[in-house]
């Protein structure tokens, strides 16, 4: 079952925890983190992945809680 990663990049403070925990999907670019290969939808960036994997850990480690991982129906 696929999962949807979303990030409110404006809220990101660039701590880099997500990129350190899950470098397969996250990178620190300047003073903000970003989801590799994500598309912007409104005010958030979105990417569909096959497994939640380390993205759950990245979301839990985010101090401003700007990352969400949701199972796609």
KEGULO-252539 format. One record per residue (C-alpha): chain; residue number from 1; x, y, z. Coordinates in steps of 0.2 Angstrom, whole numbers, plus 5000, padded with zeros to 4 digits. Each point is the difference from the previous one (the first is absolute). Example, Ala and Ser with C-alpha at 12.3 -4.5 7.8 and 13.67 -1.06 7.14 Angstrom:
BEGIN
(rec "A", 1, (5062, 4978, 5039)) (rec "A", 2, (5006, 5017, 4997)) 
This chain:
BEGIN
(rec "A", 1, (5000, 5000, 5000)) (rec "A", 2, (5008, 5017, 4995)) (rec "A", 3, (5002, 5014, 5012)) (rec "A", 4, (4999, 5019, 4997)) (rec "A", 5, (5014, 5011, 5007)) (rec "A", 6, (4996, 5018, 5003)) (rec "A", 7, (5010, 5015, 5006)) (rec "A", 8, (4996, 5018, 5004)) (rec "A", 9, (5017, 5006, 4994)) (rec "A", 10, (4996, 5018, 5006)) (rec "A", 11, (4999, 4993, 5018)) (rec "A", 12, (5016, 4991, 4999)) (rec "A", 13, (5014, 5007, 5010)) (rec "A", 14, (5014, 4990, 4992)) (rec "A", 15, (5006, 4990, 5014)) (rec "A", 16, (5004, 4985, 4989)) (rec "A", 17, (4993, 4986, 5010)) (rec "A", 18, (4990, 4993, 4986)) (rec "A", 19, (5015, 5000, 4988)) (rec "A", 20, (5011, 4992, 5013)) (rec "A", 21, (4987, 4987, 5004)) (rec "A", 22, (4993, 4996, 4983)) (rec "A", 23, (5012, 5006, 4986)) (rec "A", 24, (4992, 4989, 4987)) (rec "A", 25, (4985, 5012, 5000)) (rec "A", 26, (5006, 5016, 5008)) (rec "A", 27, (5014, 5013, 4997)) (rec "A", 28, (5005, 5016, 5009)) (rec "A", 29, (5001, 5014, 4986)) (rec "A", 30, (5006, 5016, 5007)) (rec "A", 31, (4990, 5004, 5016)) (rec "A", 32, (4985, 4989, 4996)) (rec "A", 33, (4998, 4981, 4998)) (rec "A", 34, (4991, 4993, 4985)) (rec "A", 35, (4993, 4984, 4994)) (rec "A", 36, (5010, 4993, 4986)) (rec "A", 37, (4989, 4999, 4984)) (rec "A", 38, (4985, 5009, 5008)) (rec "A", 39, (4987, 5010, 4991)) (rec "A", 40, (4993, 5016, 5007)) (rec "A", 41, (4981, 5000, 5003)) (rec "A", 42, (4994, 5016, 5007)) (rec "A", 43, (5010, 5004, 5015)) (rec "A", 44, (5007, 4983, 5003)) (rec "A", 45, (5012, 4988, 4991)) (rec "A", 46, (4994, 4983, 4997)) (rec "A", 47, (5008, 4983, 4995)) (rec "A", 48, (4992, 4983, 4999)) (rec "A", 49, (5011, 4985, 5006)) (rec "A", 50, (4998, 4982, 5000)) (rec "A", 51, (5005, 4998, 5019)) (rec "A", 52, (4999, 5012, 5014)) (rec "A", 53, (5017, 4993, 5007)) (rec "A", 54, (5011, 5013, 5008)) (rec "A", 55, (4988, 5014, 4995)) (rec "A", 56, (4990, 4997, 5016)) (rec "A", 57, (5016, 5002, 5010)) (rec "A", 58, (5004, 5016, 4990)) (rec "A", 59, (4982, 5007, 5004)) (rec "A", 60, (5001, 4995, 5018)) (rec "A", 61, (5017, 5009, 5002)) (rec "A", 62, (4995, 5016, 4992)) (rec "A", 63, (4999, 5013, 5013)) (rec "A", 64, (4987, 5011, 4991)) (rec "A", 65, (4990, 4985, 4994)) (rec "A", 66, (4999, 5006, 4982)) (rec "A", 67, (5002, 4982, 4993)) (rec "A", 68, (4985, 4988, 4999)) (rec "A", 69, (4999, 4982, 4994)) (rec "A", 70, (4983, 4993, 4995)) (rec "A", 71, (4995, 4984, 4993)) (rec "A", 72, (4992, 5002, 4983)) (rec "A", 73, (4983, 4991, 4998)) 
